[in-house]
């Protein structure tokens, strides 16, 4: 199973849960298969992050 790496500005997390990233000027939603702490979410808002996707779901934040 191969993964896809996506880089973008972390905009937030929505119910589902899903991670919202701004990629190339467009907001995209990616389902989360990992848990993110509230502290991590707060400290990474509006910063650039890189995530690993498998089957369209976030499996790792790098």
C-alpha positions as CSV (number, residue, x, y, z in Angstrom):
1,X,0.0,0.0,0.0
2,X,1.6,3.3,-1.1
3,X,0.9,6.7,0.5
4,X,0.6,10.2,-0.8
5,X,2.3,13.2,0.9
6,X,0.4,16.5,1.0
7,X,1.8,19.8,2.3
8,X,-0.4,22.8,3.2
9,X,-1.4,25.3,5.8
10,X,-3.2,23.7,8.7
11,X,-6.6,25.5,8.9
12,X,-8.3,23.3,11.5
13,X,-10.2,20.1,12.4
14,X,-13.9,19.4,11.8
15,X,-16.4,16.9,13.0
16,X,-15.8,13.5,11.4
17,X,-13.0,14.0,12.4
18,X,-11.2,15.6,9.4
19,X,-8.2,17.8,9.0
20,X,-8.6,21.0,6.9
21,X,-5.5,22.0,4.9
22,X,-5.1,24.9,2.5
23,X,-3.3,23.4,-0.5
24,X,-2.4,25.6,-3.4
25,X,-4.9,28.2,-2.3
26,X,-7.8,25.8,-1.9
27,X,-9.2,24.3,1.3
28,X,-9.2,20.5,1.3
29,X,-10.6,18.2,3.9
30,X,-8.9,14.9,4.7
31,X,-10.4,12.3,7.1
32,X,-8.2,11.6,10.2
33,X,-7.3,8.0,11.2
34,X,-5.1,9.4,14.0
35,X,-5.8,11.3,17.1
36,X,-4.6,14.9,17.5
37,X,-4.4,16.6,20.9
38,X,-6.0,20.0,21.5
39,X,-2.5,21.3,22.4
40,X,-1.1,20.1,19.0
41,X,-4.1,21.6,17.1
42,X,-3.7,25.0,18.9
43,X,0.0,25.2,18.4
44,X,-0.1,24.3,14.7
45,X,-3.0,26.5,13.5
46,X,-2.0,28.6,10.4
47,X,1.3,26.8,10.1
48,X,2.6,24.6,7.2
49,X,2.3,20.9,7.8
50,X,3.0,17.8,5.8
51,X,0.8,14.7,6.1
52,X,0.9,11.2,4.9
53,X,-2.3,9.9,3.3
54,X,-3.3,6.3,2.8
55,X,-6.6,5.6,1.1
56,X,-7.3,9.4,1.3
57,X,-7.0,9.4,5.1
58,X,-4.3,11.1,7.2
59,X,-2.2,8.4,8.8
60,X,0.8,10.5,9.9
61,X,1.7,14.2,10.4
62,X,5.3,14.9,9.6
